[in-house]
Amino acid sequence: MAAVPLFHLAFPVHDLSAARRFYGELLGCPEGRSSDSWVDFDFYGHQIVAHLAPEEARAATNAVDGDAVPVRHFGVILEVSAWQALADKLRRAGTRFIIEPHVRFAGEVGEQSTMFFLDPSGNALEFKAFADPGRVFAR
């Protein structure tokens, strides 16, 4: 069986210490290599890199099933129980959601649990879950 390819994503942050607290401590992503201008994290088995770039803007949204979804975002698809556990953890931590945890496309082929929140630098993250993981790419 072939190995599943991993993705790599680099994104801007305004403060590496805040990124370490958010990704490393709150989300539980182990830290990899780093320098004074970037830090790697193990994001559910994938490599993300927070690059110090305090001037970068990220404001545009698109309407998706009644929500104003940030165009620029990233995240991960979890099992339903892990998604719910994370939503509960984020609520306990006082996270301000830009899109509250809820079910999107209810009763449709793409039905999914979703939530959006920002990291300390304003980068939007979406975590989602499908009751039937086989429907991730269904049309």
Secondary structure, DSSP 8 states (H G I E B T S, - for coil): -------EEEEEES-HHHHIIIIIIIS---EEEE-SSEEEEEETTEEEEEEE-TT-----EEEETTEEEESSEEEEEE-HHHHHHHHHHHHHTT--EEEEEEEESTTSTT-EEEEEEE-TTS-EEEEEE-SSGGGTT--
